[in-house]
């Protein structure tokens, strides 16, 4: 079996996810481009291949049990194992004026949809890919989170954290808590799992508002995906280091 490391990035057809795939590809990883939209997925694969990345498409809807099972089967056939899983796919949910979500007027179905994608989807994909990850000598899992998940920062009136995002922010806090539970479960194994904050990146997710490029936003996730054995696990990182929970 080839020693080339195999990575899967969810939501990899555009934005930060695409740049994570490109960055891992530049490091020599063979990259599965996980995305639900076939045309966008195949376009991303073609673009990555043109840049010299060994990429392949993985049809993947993180909210569907069958889709995730099929994705794991595809990677089994394509590569036989998985070395890196980057859970990048996520949604913000509907917002009001100023890109805000008012907790007093939240649509509960929207909250459920956000949690289904941002949290349950991550659990679904991670658990489906674990048998493949366990075949790796150095498995790495990266959950793409956000600084707005930090309860410490959210609760500090002296820290400018942006608009109130009463569905999105708690969903990422939930994701962080789940990340810690996985890290506890994986204690004493070679599986390292961490959360990564890309910062405020100008993509269609943010309406192209933000001071950071997708390439800059991808950097922390790429670093965590390529951690050496004995590296940190169960932590929350941004470019400047650890973010308080």
N, C-alpha and C positions, 0 to 999 in steps of 0.2 A: 504494500500500500504506500502511496506517495506520502512524503513527509510534509507536503504543502499543507499549511493550516487552513481549515475550513471555517468560514464565518457566515452567520445569517443575521441580516439586519432587517427588522420589520419597518414598514413605512419608508422604504428606501428609494422610492421612485422620484423623490424631489427633496429640496430643502436640506435640512440637517441630516436626515437619514441618507440621502444620496451622497453627501460629502463624507459621512462616516464610512459608507461602502467604498467610496473612492480612496479614502485615506488608508483603509485596511488593505485595499487592493495594491496600493503603492508600496505597502510593507511586504507584499508577496503573498497575502492571503487569497485563497479562492473564495469568492463572495457570492452568497445567495441573496438576491435582491427580492425581499419579501414585499409584496404589494397586492392590493385587491383589484386594481384597475389594469386589465390586460394590456391595453395600448400604452399606458404610461409606464408600466413595468417593462415591457419589451423595448420601449424607447430608451429607458434608463440603462438597460443591459447593453444595448447597442452603443450608447454613448460611452459607457465604462469600457467596453471592449476596444473601442476606438482609441481610448486613452491608455490601452495596454493592460487593463485589469482582466483577470480571469473571472468573469462574472456569469451567473446563470439565474434565470428567473424562477421565483418561487411564488405561485399563486397563494395568497394568504389573506384571509379575513379573520382578524384576531378575535372577533366576537362569535365565530362559528366553530363548534366542536369538529365538524366534519372537515372543514377547510384546514384547520390546524393539524388534524390527524393526517390528512392527505399531504400536507407540507412536510411533516416528519417522514412520511413514507418516501417522498420524492428525494429528500436529502439522504435518506438511507440508501436509495438506489444510486444517487449521483456521487456520493462521497463515502458512505459507510460510517461516518462519525461526524461530530461537530466539535470544534475547538472553542468557538466564540459565539455567544448569542447576545445581540444588542436589541433590547426591547425599546424601540424608538417610536413606534406607532402610537399616536395620541390625538385627542381632540380637546378643544377648549369648551365646547358647548356654546349655545347662543348667548350673545352679550347685548347689553343696552348701550346707551350713550356713553362715550368715553371708554369703550371696551370693558365695561363693568358688569358685574353680576350681583344684583341686590339680594341679600339673603332673605329679605322680607317678602319678596315677590317671585321667588324661584319657582320655575315650573318643575315639578317633581319628576316627570318623565324625562326631562332633559338631564337632571341630576343622575338618574339611573343610567341613562345612555352614556354619560361621561364616565361614570364609575365602571360600567361594563367594558368600555374600551381601555381606559387608562389603568385600571387595576385588575379586574377579572380577566381581561384579555392577556395581561402580562402573566398572570398565574397559569392560565390555560396554555399559552405558548411555552412557558418555562417547563412546566411539567411534561408536556408532550415531547420536548427536546431533551429532557434529562437523560433518557437511555443513550442517546447519541453523544451527549456531552460526557457521560461517564466513561466513554471509550477513549477520550482524549487524555493525553499525559498532563495537560495543563489547561483545564477548562475554565473559561471566564464568562461571566454574565454581567452585562451592564444594563441598568434600567435608567432610561433618560427621564430625569425628573426636572425640577425647576426650583430656583431660589425662593419662589413664592410658596413652596411647600414647607419652608422653615418656620416652625411655630415661634422660635426665638426671635426671628426677624419680624414676623408678622405682628408679634405682640409688643414690639419696641416702637413707641411713637416717634422716636428720634431717627428711625431708619425709613428712608423713602423706598417703599416696596411696590409702588404702582397702584393701579385701581383695585377696588375690592372685587375679587373673583371667587364668589361664594360657592361655585360648583367646581371650577377647575383647581383652585388652590388646595382645597381639602382632598381632592382626588389624588393629587401628587403627595400630600402628607400621608395619605393612606398607602400609596405606592412605596413611600420611604419606609413606613412601618412594616410592610410586607417584606421589603428587602432585608430588613434586620432579622425577621423571622427565618428567612432562607439562610442568612449567614449563620444564625445559631444552629440550624439544622445541618449545615455543611461543615460545622466546626470539626477540625481534625481531619478533613479531607483536602484534596487538592483543588476543590472548586472555590474560586474567589468570586464574590458578587458584590457590586457597589452601585451606588446611584450617582448620576452625573448631571450637573446643571450646565446647559449650553450658554446661558446668559440670554439677553434680549437680542434676538437675531432677526434681521430683516428678511422674512419669508412671507409666503401667502398666509401662513398661520397667524402672523402678527399684523397682517395688512401691510406688510413691507415697511413697518416702523421698527426701528431699533438700530443701535450703533454698530452691531456686530454682523459680520458676514457669515454665511452658512459654514464656510471653511473654518472660521474661528470658533463657531458654535460646536463643531464636530470634534475639536481637538481633545477635550477632556475625555470624551467617550472612547476615542481611539487609544489614548494613553492607558485607560483602565482596561481596555480589551487586550492590550499587549503587556499587561503587568507580568513581571518575572515571578517565578515560584517564591512563595514567602511574602508576597506583597500584601497590601492592606485588603481587608474584606469587611463588609458590613458598615461601610462609611459612605459619606455624601460629599462629593467633590465639585469644585469649580476650578477655573484656571489658577486662582491664587491659593488653592489648598482646600482644607476641609471646611464645609459649611456647618454651622450648628444646627442640630435637629429642631 
